[in-house]
C-alpha cells in the first residue's frame, strides 16, 4: 500500500480525508487507483501532456518530475504528496 497525502483543496473528493491508501507499483498506478477509488482526481491532476503544469507530485521529498515522472517506482509503505503550486505576488 502507498499513502497519498491530499491537499485541502482536493479533500472534497475524498470526503474530507487528508490521506488515502491505495495500491500501486508506480506513481502513475497509485494516482490511477486514487482516481478509481475517488473519481475526479485524474481531471484535476492530468492534461493531454501528463501532469498539469501547476500540480506538483512528490515521492517522499523528491519531485517526481526530476525522477521518472509518473513512471517512478514506489515501494510498499511509500508516501506520495499532491501539492498544488501557489503563485501570486
C-alpha positions in Angstrom: 0.0 0.0 0.0 1.0 3.6 -0.7 -0.2 6.6 1.2 -1.2 9.6 -0.8 -1.4 13.0 1.0 -4.3 15.0 -0.3 -4.2 18.8 -0.3 -7.1 20.7 1.4 -8.4 21.9 -2.0 -9.0 18.3 -3.2 -10.3 16.8 0.0 -13.9 17.2 -1.2 -13.1 14.3 -3.5 -12.1 12.1 -0.5 -14.9 13.0 1.8 -12.5 15.2 3.8 -9.7 12.6 4.3 -6.2 14.1 4.3 -4.6 10.8 3.3 -5.7 7.8 1.3 -4.1 4.4 1.0 -4.0 2.8 -2.4 -2.1 0.1 -4.2 0.4 0.8 -6.9 4.0 0.0 -8.0 4.5 3.3 -9.8 3.3 6.9 -9.0 1.0 6.7 -12.1 -0.6 3.4 -10.9 -1.1 4.9 -7.4 -2.7 8.0 -8.8 -4.9 5.9 -11.2 -6.1 3.8 -8.2 -6.7 7.0 -6.3 -9.0 8.2 -9.1 -10.7 4.9 -9.3 -11.5 5.0 -5.6 -12.3 8.7 -5.5 -13.4 9.9 -9.1 -12.3 13.3 -10.2 -8.6 13.3 -9.4 -7.5 12.4 -12.9 -9.2 15.5 -14.3 -7.6 17.7 -11.8 -4.1 16.2 -11.9 -3.6 15.4 -15.6 -4.0 17.0 -19.0 -3.1 15.8 -22.5 0.6 16.3 -21.8 0.7 14.4 -18.5 0.8 16.1 -15.0 -0.7 19.5 -15.1 1.8 22.3 -15.0 0.6 23.7 -11.7 0.4 20.4 -9.9 3.4 19.0 -8.1 3.7 15.4 -7.0 6.3 14.3 -4.6 7.5 10.9 -3.6 8.8 11.4 -0.1 10.8 14.6 -0.6 11.5 14.3 -4.3 9.5 16.0 -7.1 8.6 13.1 -9.5 9.3 15.4 -12.5 13.0 15.1 -11.6 12.8 11.3 -11.2 10.9 9.2 -13.8 7.7 11.2 -13.7 4.6 9.1 -13.2 6.7 6.0 -14.1 8.7 6.5 -10.9 8.6 3.2 -8.9 7.1 3.2 -5.4 7.8 0.8 -2.6 5.2 -0.6 -0.2 4.7 2.0 2.5 5.9 4.9 0.4 4.2 8.4 0.7 3.1 10.5 -2.2 2.1 14.1 -1.7 0.0 16.1 -4.2 0.9 19.8 -3.8 -0.8 22.4 -5.9 1.6 25.2 -7.0 1.0 28.6 -5.4 1.5 31.7 -7.4 1.0 35.3 -6.5 2.7 38.5 -5.7 
